Amino acid sequence: MVLSILTVGRAASGAELSLPPQPAAPPATNSPGPKIQFATPVHDFGKASAGEAVKYDFAFTNAGNALLEITGVQPSCGCTTAGNWPRQVEPGKTGAIPIQFNSGNFSGPVVKTVTVTSNDKSQPAVMLQIRGTVWKPIDVNPQFAVLNVTTESASNATTVVRIVNNSEQPIAVSDPASNNRAFAAVLKTNQPGREFELIVKTVPPLAAGNVQGQITLKTSVPQMPVLTVTAMAVVQQLLLVTPAQILLPPGALANNYTTPISIRNNGAAPLELSEPALSGGPASPEPAVSEPGVDVRRPTIQIQQVEPGRLLTVMVTFPAGFEIGPGEKAELSVKSNHPEFPVIKVPVIQPPRPAPVAMPPGPPGAAQISPPLPPPRPVGQ
């Protein structure tokens, strides 16, 4: 009776009865060709102290019926290395790939991968993974103290590095010292024995460019007796002129040529520009038509305020026919209110016009070949 009810219900609804999912078939132990099979592709090392070398052997079996050839073992970064591994493994035999992770430069959770390549056509590349947590008795954050300054603001620039004790016992931190006179450091205690601040600042004068140094501190922790913080200062110019020179096309200009010069002010006071002019270089040839009182032979120069006081653009338009002769020089100049840069100068460069290509003469007595004449046009066209 129960069977008949199920049959009627199935016929009335039109739906198929779903069967429970079946367990996956066990992997074949004698697959065609070579087959690499790892006991586990992931190793969790749990918790390791910073500087400790984490080692693990990834065991595998050749579950195929042909010779397995391991062609490469490639870690994802230089902190992870692979030892010697068997290059060839017979069917049914086992092997191991030794992996070592150097935890010295890490703190907190880490995940590293290793790619194993072989002649297993079903999986030519297998990714192994080693992961865990690296523990340091002292955390330094950040390890790079970066300061963006100008030559004007170098004396006011500071950044803070936090030093935290992760151990149960209180620690002592002392004697900050810099190996570069461009940096100075002051140590401040927030929580005695537990938390500290390292205040890093730049010391002028600083030239434009990048400056780097190291600051060291002594600690009472045997595993980390010295802490090292890298200090970096990116020193920007007060006024940045882009481009540094105006490059014109070679020879006399066929058309008007306009080029912008951007001047970025990184100083504190607003920048003002005035009296732009082009000095040196010849005047352009006389124009075909000129208006009274207007010298169209010279370039026209305009100052535009893109960001008032901060970013200004000087637009220079050279007229058609403008040319700088051999041995002559030209320079764009503009006055500024900045005490260190009363006049900003930008050289104007123009390559000479290319020399005409001379055809080599023919041998004596050779006939000169003229280009063929066009065919005569039919009468009436």
C-alpha positions as CSV (number, residue, x, y, z in Angstrom):
1,M,0.0,0.0,0.0
2,V,2.8,2.4,0.8
3,L,4.5,1.6,-2.5
4,S,1.4,2.5,-4.5
5,I,0.9,5.8,-2.7
6,L,4.5,6.9,-3.6
7,T,4.0,5.8,-7.2
8,V,0.7,7.8,-7.5
9,G,2.3,10.9,-6.0
10,R,5.3,10.8,-8.3
11,A,3.1,10.4,-11.4
12,A,0.8,13.3,-10.3
13,S,3.6,15.8,-9.7
14,G,5.8,14.9,-12.7
15,A,9.0,15.3,-10.5
16,E,11.8,12.9,-10.1
17,L,12.7,11.6,-6.7
18,S,16.1,13.0,-5.6
19,L,18.5,10.5,-4.1
20,P,20.9,11.4,-1.3
21,P,24.4,12.5,-2.5
22,Q,26.8,9.7,-2.9
23,P,30.3,9.8,-1.4
24,A,33.1,10.6,-3.8
25,A,35.0,7.6,-5.2
26,P,38.5,7.1,-3.6
27,P,41.4,8.4,-5.8
28,A,42.8,5.8,-8.2
29,T,46.1,4.3,-7.0
30,N,47.1,3.2,-10.5
31,S,46.1,6.1,-12.8
32,P,47.3,6.1,-16.4
33,G,50.6,7.9,-16.6
34,P,52.4,9.6,-13.6
35,K,50.3,11.1,-10.8
36,I,51.6,13.2,-7.9
37,Q,49.6,13.0,-4.7
38,F,50.5,14.9,-1.6
39,A,49.5,13.8,1.9
40,T,48.5,17.4,2.6
41,P,49.1,20.5,0.5
42,V,48.8,22.8,3.5
43,H,51.0,23.0,6.6
44,D,49.9,25.2,9.5
45,F,52.9,25.8,11.8
46,G,50.8,27.5,14.4
47,K,52.9,30.1,16.2
48,A,56.6,30.8,15.7
49,S,58.9,33.4,17.2
50,A,60.3,36.0,14.8
51,G,63.6,34.8,13.5
52,E,62.8,31.1,13.9
53,A,63.2,28.9,10.8
54,V,60.0,27.0,10.2
55,K,60.7,23.7,8.4
56,Y,58.3,21.1,6.9
57,D,58.6,18.2,4.5
58,F,55.7,17.9,2.1
59,A,55.3,14.1,1.6
60,F,53.9,12.8,-1.7
61,T,53.3,9.5,-3.6
62,N,53.4,8.7,-7.3
63,A,49.9,7.2,-7.5
64,G,50.3,6.6,-11.3
65,N,51.7,3.8,-13.4
66,A,54.6,5.7,-15.0
67,L,57.7,7.4,-13.9
68,L,57.0,10.7,-12.1
69,E,59.4,13.6,-12.9
70,I,59.4,16.7,-10.7
71,T,60.7,19.5,-12.9
72,G,60.6,22.4,-10.5
73,V,59.8,23.7,-7.0
74,Q,59.3,27.5,-6.9
75,P,58.6,29.4,-3.7
76,S,56.6,32.6,-3.9
77,C,59.3,34.8,-2.3
78,G,62.9,34.8,-1.1
79,C,61.9,34.2,2.5
80,T,60.9,30.6,1.6
81,T,63.4,28.1,0.2
82,A,63.2,24.5,-1.0
83,G,65.8,21.8,-0.1
84,N,66.8,18.9,-2.3
85,W,63.9,16.9,-3.6
86,P,63.8,13.7,-5.6
87,R,63.6,14.5,-9.4
88,Q,62.2,11.0,-10.4
89,V,59.9,8.7,-8.4
90,E,58.8,5.3,-9.6
91,P,55.1,4.3,-9.5
92,G,53.9,3.5,-6.0
93,K,57.0,5.1,-4.4
94,T,57.0,8.1,-2.1
95,G,59.2,11.2,-1.7
96,A,59.3,14.5,0.1
97,I,59.9,18.2,-0.7
98,P,61.6,20.0,2.2
99,I,60.5,23.7,2.7
100,Q,62.0,26.3,5.0
101,F,60.4,29.6,5.9
102,N,62.5,32.4,7.5
103,S,60.3,34.4,9.8
104,G,62.8,37.1,10.7
105,N,61.1,40.0,8.8
106,F,57.5,39.1,9.6
107,S,55.0,39.7,12.3
108,G,51.4,38.5,12.6
109,P,49.6,36.1,10.3
110,V,51.6,34.9,7.2
111,V,50.8,32.7,4.2
112,K,53.5,31.5,1.8
113,T,53.1,29.3,-1.3
114,V,55.3,26.9,-3.2
115,T,54.5,25.8,-6.8
116,V,55.5,22.3,-7.7
117,T,55.6,21.4,-11.4
118,S,55.9,17.8,-12.8
119,N,55.0,15.7,-15.8
120,D,51.6,14.8,-14.3
121,K,49.3,15.8,-17.2
122,S,46.2,15.9,-14.9
123,Q,47.8,18.5,-12.6
124,P,51.1,19.8,-14.1
125,A,51.3,22.5,-11.3
126,V,50.4,21.9,-7.6
127,M,50.4,24.8,-5.1
128,L,51.6,24.0,-1.6
129,Q,50.9,26.4,1.3
130,I,52.7,27.1,4.6
131,R,50.9,29.4,7.0
132,G,50.8,30.4,10.6
133,T,51.4,33.4,13.0
134,V,54.8,35.0,13.6
135,W,55.2,36.3,17.1
136,K,57.6,39.1,18.2
137,P,58.3,40.0,21.8
138,I,58.5,43.6,20.6
139,D,56.5,45.1,17.7
140,V,57.8,48.2,15.9
141,N,55.3,49.9,13.7
142,P,56.0,51.2,11.1
143,Q,59.6,49.9,10.6
144,F,60.1,52.7,8.0
145,A,59.8,56.3,9.3
146,V,59.0,58.2,6.1
147,L,58.9,62.0,6.0
148,N,57.8,64.2,3.0
149,V,59.4,67.6,3.4
150,T,60.7,70.6,1.5
151,T,64.0,72.4,2.1
152,E,61.9,75.1,3.8
153,S,59.9,72.8,6.2
154,A,62.5,70.3,7.1
155,S,62.9,71.6,10.6
156,N,59.2,71.1,11.4
157,A,58.7,67.6,10.0
158,T,58.1,64.7,12.4
159,T,56.7,61.2,12.4
160,V,55.9,58.7,15.2
161,V,56.9,55.0,15.4
162,R,55.1,52.9,18.0
163,I,57.0,50.3,20.1
164,V,54.8,47.7,21.9
165,N,55.9,45.0,24.3
166,N,54.1,41.7,23.6
167,S,55.8,39.6,26.3
168,E,54.5,39.2,29.9
169,Q,57.5,40.8,31.5
170,P,58.0,44.6,31.4
171,I,60.9,45.7,29.2
172,A,63.3,48.7,29.0
173,V,64.0,50.7,25.8
174,S,66.7,53.3,25.7
175,D,69.4,55.2,23.9
176,P,68.0,56.1,20.5
177,A,70.8,57.0,18.1
178,S,70.9,58.0,14.4
179,N,73.7,57.2,11.9
180,N,72.8,60.2,9.8
181,R,72.9,63.8,11.0
182,A,69.8,64.5,8.9
183,F,67.6,62.7,11.4
184,A,67.1,63.0,15.2
185,A,65.0,60.8,17.4
186,V,63.4,61.2,20.9
187,L,62.0,58.3,22.9
188,K,58.8,58.8,24.8
189,T,57.2,56.3,27.3
190,N,53.4,55.9,27.1
191,Q,53.1,52.9,29.4
192,P,56.1,52.0,31.5
193,G,57.5,48.7,30.4
194,R,54.7,48.2,27.8
195,E,54.4,50.9,25.2
196,F,56.7,53.6,23.8
197,E,56.9,56.2,21.0
198,L,59.9,57.0,18.9
199,I,59.5,60.6,17.5
200,V,61.7,61.0,14.4
201,K,62.4,64.4,12.9
202,T,64.5,65.9,10.1
203,V,67.4,68.2,10.9
204,P,68.1,71.0,8.3
205,P,69.8,71.9,6.1
206,L,68.6,69.3,3.6
207,A,69.3,69.2,-0.1
208,A,66.5,68.3,-2.5
209,G,66.3,64.5,-3.2
210,N,66.0,61.4,-1.0
211,V,67.8,61.0,2.3
212,Q,68.1,57.8,4.3
213,G,69.4,56.7,7.7
214,Q,69.0,54.2,10.5
215,I,67.9,54.8,14.1
216,T,68.8,52.1,16.7
217,L,67.5,51.6,20.2
218,K,68.7,49.3,23.0
219,T,66.3,46.9,24.7
220,S,66.4,44.6,27.7
221,V,65.0,41.6,25.7
222,P,67.7,39.0,25.0
223,Q,66.0,37.9,21.7
224,M,65.9,41.5,20.4
225,P,68.7,43.5,22.1
226,V,68.7,46.1,19.4
227,L,65.8,47.6,17.5
228,T,66.4,49.3,14.1
229,V,64.1,51.8,12.4
230,T,64.9,53.0,8.9
231,A,64.3,56.8,8.5
232,M,63.6,58.2,5.0
233,A,63.1,61.8,4.0
234,V,61.7,62.8,0.6
235,V,62.9,66.4,0.2
236,Q,61.0,68.3,-2.5
237,Q,62.2,71.5,-4.2
238,L,60.5,74.7,-3.1
239,L,59.7,75.5,-6.8
240,L,59.4,72.7,-9.3
241,V,59.6,73.8,-13.0
242,T,58.3,71.4,-15.6
243,P,59.7,70.9,-18.2
244,A,63.2,72.1,-17.3
245,Q,63.7,73.4,-20.8
246,I,61.7,74.3,-23.9
247,L,62.5,72.2,-26.9
248,L,61.4,73.6,-30.3
249,P,61.2,71.7,-33.6
250,P,64.3,72.1,-35.7
251,G,64.6,75.0,-38.2
252,A,62.3,77.9,-38.7
253,L,58.8,77.1,-37.4
254,A,56.3,76.4,-40.1
255,N,53.3,77.3,-37.8
256,N,52.7,78.9,-34.4
257,Y,54.1,76.7,-31.6
258,T,52.6,76.8,-28.1
259,T,54.1,75.1,-25.1
260,P,53.2,75.3,-21.4
261,I,55.6,75.6,-18.5
262,S,54.2,74.5,-15.1
263,I,55.6,76.0,-11.9
264,R,54.6,74.1,-8.6
265,N,55.1,76.0,-5.4
266,N,55.9,73.7,-2.4
267,G,56.7,76.5,-0.1
268,A,54.4,78.1,2.6
269,A,53.9,81.5,1.1
270,P,51.7,82.0,-2.1
271,L,53.7,82.4,-5.3
272,E,53.3,85.3,-7.6
273,L,54.8,85.7,-11.1
274,S,55.3,88.8,-13.2
275,E,57.1,90.3,-16.2
276,P,57.6,87.2,-18.4
277,A,60.0,87.7,-21.3
278,L,62.1,85.9,-23.8
279,S,65.7,87.1,-23.9
280,G,68.4,86.3,-26.5
281,G,67.7,84.7,-29.9
282,P,66.9,86.7,-33.0
283,A,63.6,88.3,-33.9
284,S,61.5,86.3,-36.3
285,P,61.4,87.4,-40.0
286,E,59.2,90.4,-40.7
287,P,55.6,89.4,-40.9
288,A,53.7,89.7,-44.2
289,V,51.1,91.8,-42.4
290,S,51.6,93.7,-39.1
291,E,49.4,95.8,-37.1
292,P,50.6,99.2,-35.9
293,G,52.1,99.0,-32.4
294,V,52.1,95.2,-32.3
295,D,55.3,93.2,-32.7
296,V,54.1,89.8,-33.9
297,R,57.7,88.7,-34.5
298,R,58.2,87.9,-30.8
299,P,56.6,85.1,-28.8
300,T,53.5,85.9,-26.7
301,I,53.7,84.8,-23.1
302,Q,50.7,84.5,-20.7
303,I,50.6,83.5,-17.0
304,Q,47.7,81.4,-15.8
305,Q,46.7,80.6,-12.2
306,V,45.7,76.9,-12.1
307,E,45.8,76.8,-8.3
308,P,46.3,80.4,-7.1
309,G,49.6,80.7,-5.4
310,R,50.4,77.0,-5.7
311,L,50.4,75.9,-9.3
312,L,51.0,78.4,-12.1
313,T,51.4,77.9,-15.9
314,V,53.3,80.0,-18.3
315,M,52.0,79.6,-21.8
316,V,54.5,80.5,-24.5
317,T,53.5,80.8,-28.2
318,F,56.3,81.1,-30.7
319,P,55.2,82.6,-34.1
320,A,55.7,80.9,-37.4
321,G,59.1,81.6,-38.8
322,F,60.8,81.8,-35.4
323,E,64.3,80.3,-35.5
324,I,67.4,80.4,-33.3
325,G,70.5,80.7,-35.4
326,P,73.7,78.8,-34.9
327,G,75.6,80.0,-31.8
328,E,72.6,82.0,-30.5
329,K,70.9,81.4,-27.2
330,A,67.3,82.0,-26.0
331,E,65.9,81.9,-22.5
332,L,62.5,82.4,-21.0
333,S,62.5,84.4,-17.8
334,V,59.8,85.3,-15.3
335,K,60.1,87.3,-12.1
336,S,58.7,85.8,-8.8
337,N,58.1,87.1,-5.3
338,H,60.0,84.2,-3.7
339,P,63.1,85.5,-2.0
340,E,65.2,82.5,-3.0
341,F,64.1,82.5,-6.6
342,P,63.6,86.2,-7.7
343,V,63.9,85.2,-11.4
344,I,62.9,81.8,-12.8
345,K,64.8,81.0,-16.1
346,V,64.0,78.3,-18.6
347,P,66.4,77.7,-21.5
348,V,64.9,77.5,-25.0
349,I,66.6,74.8,-27.3
350,Q,66.1,74.5,-31.0
351,P,68.1,72.0,-33.0
352,P,69.5,73.3,-36.3
353,R,67.5,72.6,-39.5
354,P,68.7,69.3,-41.2
355,A,71.3,69.8,-44.0
356,P,70.0,69.0,-47.5
357,V,71.0,65.6,-48.8
358,A,73.6,65.9,-51.6
359,M,73.3,63.4,-54.4
360,P,76.7,61.9,-55.4
361,P,77.9,63.1,-58.8
362,G,77.9,60.5,-61.7
363,P,81.1,59.4,-63.4
364,P,82.6,61.8,-66.0
365,G,80.8,61.8,-69.2
366,A,77.8,60.0,-67.8
367,A,74.5,61.0,-69.2
368,Q,72.2,62.8,-66.8
369,I,68.9,61.0,-66.5
370,S,65.9,63.3,-66.3
371,P,62.5,62.2,-64.9
372,P,60.2,60.9,-67.6
373,L,57.7,63.3,-69.0
374,P,54.0,62.6,-68.6
375,P,52.2,61.0,-71.6
376,P,50.6,63.5,-73.9
377,R,46.9,64.1,-73.3
378,P,44.5,63.2,-76.1
379,V,43.1,66.1,-78.1
380,G,39.8,67.3,-76.8
381,Q,40.5,66.4,-73.1
